[in-house]
Amino acid sequence: MTRIAVDLQGGDLGSPPFVYGILETLERQPDIQVVLLGDALENPIPEKFAHRIEFIQTTEVVDSRES
C-alpha cells in the first residue's frame, strides 16, 4: 500500500481542490492511503474513504523565508 502525505495549507483556494483531487485518486487507485496535514478540513471525508485517510491537525506554519 502506498502512503501519500498532502499539505492542505499551501493553496490559494484553500483545501477543497486538494481534497477533490485526493478523492478522485482514491476512487481510481484502491492501493493508496492518504495522510492530510492542515489546520482543519472544510468538508467531511466520505465514509467509504475514511479507512484510507488519516488527518493530522497542524497549527504551525513555516514561511518560505524560514526554510
C-alpha positions in Angstrom: 0.0 0.0 0.0 1.4 3.4 -1.0 1.0 6.2 1.6 0.9 9.9 0.4 1.1 13.0 2.6 -0.7 16.2 1.5 -0.2 19.6 3.0 -3.7 21.3 2.9 -2.4 24.7 3.9 -0.5 25.6 0.8 -3.1 26.6 -1.8 -4.7 30.0 -2.6 -8.1 28.4 -2.9 -8.0 26.5 0.4 -8.2 22.8 0.8 -11.3 21.9 -1.4 -9.2 21.5 -4.7 -6.7 19.3 -2.9 -9.4 17.1 -1.3 -11.3 16.8 -4.6 -8.2 15.5 -6.3 -7.4 13.2 -3.4 -11.0 11.7 -3.5 -10.7 11.2 -7.3 -7.3 9.4 -6.8 -8.7 7.2 -4.0 -11.6 6.3 -6.3 -9.3 5.1 -9.0 -6.4 3.7 -7.0 -7.5 1.2 -4.3 -3.9 0.7 -3.1 -3.3 4.3 -1.8 -3.7 5.7 1.7 -3.5 9.5 2.3 -2.3 11.5 5.3 -3.8 15.0 5.3 -1.9 17.7 7.1 -3.6 21.0 8.0 -5.4 23.1 10.5 -8.9 21.9 9.6 -10.9 20.1 7.0 -13.6 22.3 5.3 -15.7 19.3 4.4 -16.1 15.9 5.9 -14.4 12.9 4.3 -16.9 10.5 2.7 -17.4 7.4 4.8 -16.3 5.0 2.1 -12.8 6.5 2.2 -12.5 7.1 6.0 -10.4 4.0 6.5 -7.8 5.2 3.9 -7.5 8.8 5.0 -5.7 10.0 8.2 -5.9 13.7 9.2 -3.2 15.2 11.3 -4.1 18.7 12.6 -1.2 21.1 12.4 -1.1 24.7 13.6 2.5 25.8 12.9 3.2 27.5 9.6 6.7 27.7 8.2 7.2 30.7 6.0 9.2 30.3 2.8 11.8 32.7 4.2 12.4 30.3 7.1 13.4 27.3 5.2 
